[in-house]
Amino acid sequence: MKIAYQGIEGSYSESCAKELYPESLTIPCKTFDDVFSKANEDEKIRAIIPESNKTTGNIGVEYLIFKYRLNIYQEKFFKINHHLLGLPGSKIENIKNVYSHAQGLSQCSKFIRKNNFIENVRADTAGSAKFISENKTITDAAIASKESAKIYNLDILSSNIEDEKGNVTRFLVMGKPIIQPELKKENYITSFLFKLKSKPAALYSALSGFAIQGVNLTKLQSYPEKNSFSSYFFLCDLEGHIEEPKVQKSLEELGLHCEDFHVLGVFISDKFRDK
């Protein structure tokens, strides 16, 4: 299997892909748009995307989910442990500048403030580690993974520096072909997006079917369409398989109020949700 991810070797996305599919060939991409594009153009390529983080919320890929509408095959709640990485021989008391992805910096904000580091945002965590390795400035450090320390020959100056020790990111595995699991004795998530017709109390009316059928929504978020502040679409996850009668009835009711409706995928719920 080929899996495209944003970043370079040593990124959390690649680590998550390797944990899910150890024999996979991972394809680094510069941007999230590039990841979606590759999976959209080649049906043999899967995309792995960080969708949200337990501590800092949404990663910011919703507009790409709406744009490409790839099918979701799997979710994975992946433990994120951040480490402060510096050049061999460097010491934490000498560090002035810290580099990482915006999410990495945000997830380690307490540690950064405590040490009075100057934050520098870069495209990804592993790329920050590579930058430190190549730039060779003893007062610079990166926030990245343990794998990045090994790959780019850096010392771990401090381990597990994230603000929340239960720091978890939800990743989605996506692709072009529509593949749906058979309904069995499993817990499922059905993911979809929709845009409502312009009428009063549209959202209230659209969601009433879920309450009547007893279907639980685990995610409901609104996002403005591109170049618009008056037109919104919604991303939604519900507990259940689309072939379950109560799910079908609630989605049929929703459809009556929609201008646009698209099922993004049906997949087995990650066991992490049971905790």
C-alpha positions, 0 to 999 in steps of 0.5 A: 500500500502507498500512503501519502502524508504531509511532512517528511520522514519522522513526522507523526503522520508517517509514524501513524501510517507505519503503525497501521500499515507496517509494510506500506510505502509512505510518500512525503508531501509538502502540503495537505493539499498535495496529500489529498491531490495525490490520493484523488488522482491515483486510486492506489494511493491512500492519504493519512490526515491529522483531523483533530487533536484532543488538546488544541482541537481542529487541525484545519483540513476541513476545507480540503475534506469538502473540496476533494470528498475522499472516502474515509476508511479508518480512524486512528487516535494516535498518542503524541509525545513531544520532545525537545531536540537539540544538536549533540552536546547542546543543553536546555539552559542554552536554548533560545529559539524553538522550532515546530509546527504550529500545533506542536508549539501550541501543545507544548505552550506551558513548557515553552513559557516556562523556559522563555523560548522564542517560538518559530513556526515551521511547516512540520515537526520533522522538518523542524528537526531537520532544520536544526540538524542542518543549521547547526546553531547550538541555541536552537531546538525543535519540538518533534518526535523521538523518531526525528531525533534518531533520523536527524542525529539530534539529542533529546534535551527534554522528553514528553513536554506536551501540556497534556499527557493524554495528548492524542491526535485523530488521524483519518485514512482516506482514498478515492475508491468508495469502500464500505464495511459490511454491517456486523457486530461492531461499533461504526462511525458514519461520516458525512457533510451537508449544506442546508437550504436557506430557510428559518430554523433549518439546522434545528429541523434537519437535526430533529430526525437524529433525536427522534431516532436516538442516533448520537452525533459525535461531531458537528462542526460548521465551516464557511464555504470558500470566499463566503461568510453567508454560506456554510457546510457542516461536517458530521460524524454519528455513531452507527452504520449507514445500513442500520434502519435508525441511521437511514431514517435520520439521514433521510430526514436530514436530506429533506433540508439539504441543498448538498449532502455527501457521505464521506465514509462508514468505518469501524470506530477506534477502540480509543472511543471506548475508554 
